Amino acid sequence: MEILQSGTKKSLLDPRTKLLLLTFVSVFVLGNAGGDAAAEFRVALNYLPLLLLLCSRRWGAFAYGVFLYTAAYALACLAMPQCTGFLNFLLLAMCGIVLRFLPGILTGMYVVSTTTVSEFIAAMERMHVPQTITIPLAVMFRFFPTVLEEAASINKAMTMRDIQFGGRKAFQMLEYRLIPMMTCSVKIGQELSAAALTRGLGGPDKRTNICKIGFGVWDALTFIALGGGLLFVILRACGILHMA
């Protein structure tokens, strides 16, 4: 199982670097920190998750992100200036939702899909994070992928029974998919919590970990890029650098 995997690093970035990147995306893109002074830095943060997904060979998520980004920027630059009234507001809302929420979603997908639970726990222990925070986050790392697998299985089972949009039992689709999904989610959460405690995550003694984590060249480049972007935003906000 993935929770037992260890050995050499399987991704470019250390888990701590990934969490820092996720924090930057959440603060500057979703939270719109820095305002107009962070406009260029925000665009760079939008595309950085796509680069990481491409390097980790997550082709589907990469193509999905490129398509939505391209569509959102095209609508914002070409269609919105030509529209007025409610249509302009609708396009503004759609583009804003995509450009604000999608970078965080893609970054979260990259972090979860390229970080094993053992690597994450090792990173949290290196940062001396309390177990009251580490254990729920460790369970979450396996919860969402497992729920997605269960959702795919339920979707296949319901499709075989013709319970789908366009089928003869379309009105039963919500009931027959939502209730099993809720039941599976509760069961998965309980099983993952029990598995985490069985592996000694809640024990008072210090755990050992054979996962090989550590900062490398790509982590240093990421730190430099994020630090440079933050310095750029601060200088812009203080008026030292003038906006174009």
Buried (B, 14 or more C-beta within 10 A) or exposed (E): EEBEEBEEBEBBBBBBBBBBBBEBBBBBBBEEBBEEBBEBBBBBBBBBBBEBBBBBEBEEBBEBBBEBBEEBBEBBEEEBEEBEEEEBEEBBEBBEEBBBEBBBBBBBBBBBBBBBBBBBBBBBBBEEEEBEEBBEBBBBBBBBEBBEEBBEEBBEEBEEEEBBEEBEEEEBBEEBBEEBBEEBBEEBBEBBBEBBEEBEBEEEEEEEBEBEBEEBEBBEEBBEBBEEBBEBBBEBBEEEBEEE
